[in-house]
Amino acid sequence: MFKRMTDSIRAFITDVRGELKKVSFPTRAETIGSTTVVIVFCIIMSLYLSVVDSFLVWLVSKII
């Protein structure tokens, strides 16, 4: 039983190493570019939602 478990763990680690060799990690420039896009998108969306929220507050205050 212990031998089978040890063999299973060893096979798992071997498979993990094989899969990690297939992974392509992004370069530093790609990471910085993607992060910049995400941050800019978040800023633009927060400004847009702020404007929409302000408009809706104004609209509801005029109705009530």
KESEMI-108111 format. One record per residue: residue number from 1; x, z negated, y of N, C-alpha, C, CB in turn. Coordinates in Angstrom, 2 decimals, decimal comma. Glycine has a CB too. Layout:
# residues N
num;n.c1;n.c3;n.c2;ca.c1;ca.c3;ca.c2;c.c1;c.c3;c.c2;cb.c1;cb.c3;cb.c2
NUM;X;Z;Y;X;Z;Y;X;Z;Y;X;Z;Y
...
//
This chain:
# residues 64
num;n.c1;n.c3;n.c2;ca.c1;ca.c3;ca.c2;c.c1;c.c3;c.c2;cb.c1;cb.c3;cb.c2
1;0,83;0,00;-1,19;0,00;0,00;0,00;0,87;0,00;1,25;-0,94;-1,20;0,00
2;1,87;-0,86;1,28;2,76;-0,91;2,44;3,55;0,38;2,59;3,72;-2,10;2,32
3;3,95;0,97;1,47;4,70;2,23;1,49;3,83;3,35;2,05;5,21;2,59;0,06
4;2,57;3,39;1,63;1,66;4,42;2,11;1,42;4,29;3,61;0,33;4,35;1,35
5;1,28;3,04;4,09;1,08;2,82;5,51;2,33;3,22;6,30;0,73;1,35;5,77
6;3,50;2,89;5,80;4,75;3,27;6,46;4,90;4,78;6,52;5,95;2,64;5,75
7;4,58;5,46;5,43;4,65;6,92;5,41;3,65;7,53;6,39;4,39;7,44;4,00
8;2,49;6,93;6,50;1,47;7,42;7,41;1,94;7,27;8,86;0,15;6,66;7,20
9;2,53;6,13;9,18;3,03;5,91;10,54;4,17;6,88;10,84;3,51;4,45;10,71
10;5,05;7,08;9,89;6,18;8,00;10,08;5,67;9,43;10,30;7,12;7,94;8,86
11;4,68;9,84;9,54;4,11;11,18;9,70;3,44;11,32;11,07;3,09;11,48;8,58
12;2,76;10,27;11,49;2,10;10,29;12,80;3,13;10,45;13,91;1,29;9,00;13,01
13;4,21;9,70;13,86;5,24;9,78;14,89;5,90;11,17;14,89;6,31;8,68;14,67
14;6,12;11,72;13,72;6,68;13,06;13,62;5,75;14,09;14,25;6,96;13,43;12,15
15;4,45;13,97;13,98;3,46;14,88;14,57;3,40;14,73;16,09;2,07;14,62;13,97
16;3,48;13,50;16,58;3,45;13,26;18,02;4,66;13,91;18,68;3,41;11,74;18,33
17;5,83;13,75;18,10;7,03;14,38;18,67;6,89;15,90;18,69;8,28;13,98;17,86
18;6,33;16,47;17,63;6,12;17,92;17,58;5,16;18,39;18,65;5,59;18,32;16,22
19;4,09;17,63;18,89;3,13;18,01;19,92;3,72;17,86;21,31;1,86;17,17;19,79
20;4,53;16,82;21,52;5,14;16,63;22,83;6,10;17,75;23,18;5,86;15,29;22,89
21;6,69;18,39;22,19;7,58;19,52;22,45;6,80;20,73;22,96;8,37;19,90;21,19
22;5,51;20,80;22,67;4,67;21,91;23,10;4,13;21,73;24,51;3,53;22,08;22,13
23;4,21;20,52;25,03;3,64;20,21;26,35;4,51;20,82;27,44;3,50;18,68;26,54
24;3,87;21,44;28,42;4,61;21,95;29,57;4,24;21,09;30,78;4,30;23,48;29,84
25;5,18;20,35;31,26;4,96;19,47;32,40;5,13;20,26;33,69;5,92;18,27;32,36
26;4,37;19,94;34,72;4,49;20,67;35,99;5,81;20,34;36,69;3,31;20,34;36,91
27;6,26;21,29;37,48;7,48;21,05;38,26;7,14;20,13;39,43;8,10;22,39;38,77
28;8,17;19,69;40,10;7,96;18,80;41,25;7,16;19,53;42,34;9,32;18,31;41,81
29;7,49;20,79;42,58;6,79;21,57;43,61;5,31;21,75;43,25;7,46;22,95;43,79
30;5,01;22,01;41,99;3,61;22,16;41,56;2,85;20,84;41,73;3,55;22,63;40,09
31;3,50;19,74;41,40;2,86;18,44;41,54;2,57;18,12;43,00;3,73;17,35;40,93
32;3,54;18,37;43,87;3,34;18,11;45,29;2,25;19,02;45,85;4,66;18,32;46,07
33;2,25;20,30;45,45;1,23;21,23;45,91;-0,17;20,82;45,48;1,52;22,62;45,41
34;-0,31;20,45;44,23;-1,63;20,03;43,72;-2,10;18,75;44,39;-1,57;19,83;42,19
35;-1,19;17,82;44,59;-1,55;16,56;45,25;-1,99;16,81;46,68;-0,38;15,58;45,23
36;-1,28;17,71;47,37;-1,64;18,04;48,75;-3,03;18,66;48,81;-0,61;19,00;49,36
37;-3,33;19,56;47,89;-4,66;20,19;47,85;-5,74;19,14;47,65;-4,72;21,26;46,73
38;-5,52;18,21;46,74;-6,51;17,17;46,46;-6,72;16,28;47,67;-6,08;16,32;45,25
39;-5,64;15,87;48,33;-5,76;14,99;49,50;-6,48;15,71;50,64;-4,37;14,52;49,98
40;-6,11;16,96;50,90;-6,78;17,72;51,97;-8,25;17,92;51,65;-6,09;19,09;52,17
41;-8,58;18,23;50,41;-9,98;18,39;50,01;-10,76;17,09;50,21;-10,07;18,85;48,55
42;-10,16;15,98;49,85;-10,83;14,68;50,02;-11,09;14,38;51,49;-10,00;13,55;49,39
43;-10,12;14,69;52,34;-10,30;14,46;53,78;-11,41;15,34;54,33;-8,98;14,73;54,54
44;-11,40;16,63;53,95;-12,44;17,54;54,44;-13,81;17,11;53,96;-12,15;18,98;53,97
45;-13,93;16,73;52,70;-15,23;16,30;52,17;-15,70;15,01;52,82;-15,15;16,11;50,65
46;-14,78;14,08;53,09;-15,20;12,84;53,74;-15,68;13,10;55,16;-14,03;11,83;53,76
47;-15,03;14,02;55,87;-15,50;14,37;57,21;-16,87;15,05;57,15;-14,48;15,29;57,92
48;-17,02;15,97;56,21;-18,31;16,67;56,05;-19,43;15,68;55,73;-18,20;17,73;54,93
49;-19,18;14,79;54,78;-20,22;13,82;54,41;-20,51;12,85;55,55;-19,79;13,04;53,17
50;-19,50;12,53;56,33;-19,72;11,66;57,49;-20,62;12,34;58,51;-18,38;11,29;58,15
51;-20,39;13,63;58,76;-21,23;14,37;59,71;-22,66;14,48;59,18;-20,65;15,78;59,96
52;-22,82;14,80;57,92;-24,16;14,91;57,33;-24,87;13,56;57,38;-24,08;15,42;55,87
53;-24,17;12,50;57,07;-24,77;11,16;57,10;-25,19;10,80;58,53;-23,78;10,11;56,56
54;-24,34;11,08;59,49;-24,70;10,78;60,88;-25,92;11,57;61,32;-23,51;11,09;61,81
55;-25,98;12,83;60,93;-27,14;13,65;61,26;-28,41;13,10;60,63;-26,91;15,10;60,81
56;-28,33;12,72;59,37;-29,51;12,19;58,70;-29,95;10,86;59,30;-29,23;12,02;57,21
57;-29,00;10,03;59,69;-29,36;8,77;60,35;-30,07;9,07;61,67;-28,11;7,89;60,60
58;-29,54;10,01;62,43;-30,16;10,39;63,70;-31,56;10,93;63,47;-29,30;11,43;64,43
59;-31,70;11,81;62,45;-32,99;12,42;62,14;-34,02;11,37;61,72;-32,84;13,46;61,04
60;-33,63;10,46;60,88;-34,57;9,42;60,43;-34,94;8,49;61,58;-33,97;8,61;59,27
61;-33,97;8,19;62,46;-34,28;7,33;63,59;-35,26;8,02;64,57;-32,99;6,93;64,33
62;-35,21;9,33;64,67;-36,16;10,06;65,52;-37,55;10,09;64,90;-35,66;11,50;65,76
63;-37,61;10,17;63,59;-38,90;10,22;62,89;-39,58;8,85;62,94;-38,72;10,66;61,41
64;-38,80;7,81;62,71;-39,38;6,46;62,70;-39,46;5,98;64,11;-38,54;5,49;61,83
//
